[in-house]
Amino acid sequence: MTFHTNILSIGIVSIALLLSGCFHAQPSTETSGPGTPTAECRPSGCSGEVCSDEDVVSNCIYKEEFACYKNARCERQANGRCGWTETDELTACLTSKQTQGGETVDAKSNLIRVTNLEPNALVKSPLTVSGEARGYWYFEASFPIRLEDANGTVLVQSYAMAKGEWMTTEFVPFTTQLTFKKPTTKTGFLVLEKDNPSGLPEQADELKFPVRFE
């Protein structure tokens, strides 16, 4: 009798273990690594100016508009990507900084000028950018130019080409055309960067030209 009882007990325990294995929760296949929908959006970059779900290395050149992001909301947007949520407060702050950016445009006018656009101009793709820059702003007859949205996301980057002899200290005309997808922010910047083959920070310079998107 005891033998049969033990066999019965062992059988019950075995069935219980099998049932437990069948109903045991399977490990989640979701990940929380960079770029996945479950990763948390957070400020990144040298000055906390980039909203991302991964660590971003930026150039550590502080810009006035970065202060606008200190109290802004860094969260996942409707397109599934991390970004700064455009609130009235953030828009007003960026607009204020863009006005200051217009002053910077004037301050740089003895080095580089955009001649076919006004600061805070309404732009769309394709965008032609023309102007003139001192010969030493170029290297090998070109300099880098990029278009950023209000979050600092690069929409397109290219080179502006000199339309004349660039080995001079005088102004040399340039032009380029930028093609880009419609951004998710209302404002942004054209960044016209002095070509700096030396890589030395003291030789670096740029013009930030504020624009608005249609």
Secondary structure as UniProt FT lines:
FT   HELIX           2..23
FT   TURN            34..35
FT   TURN            37..38
FT   STRAND          42..44
FT   TURN            46..47
FT   STRAND          50..52
FT   HELIX           64..69
FT   TURN            70..71
FT   STRAND          74..76
FT   TURN            78..79
FT   STRAND          82..84
FT   HELIX           88..107
FT   TURN            108..111
FT   STRAND          112..114
FT   TURN            119..120
FT   STRAND          121..123
FT   STRAND          127..134
FT   HELIX           135..137
FT   TURN            140..141
FT   STRAND          142..149
FT   TURN            150..151
FT   STRAND          154..162
FT   STRAND          171..178
FT   STRAND          187..193
FT   TURN            197..198
FT   HELIX           201..203
FT   STRAND          206..213
//
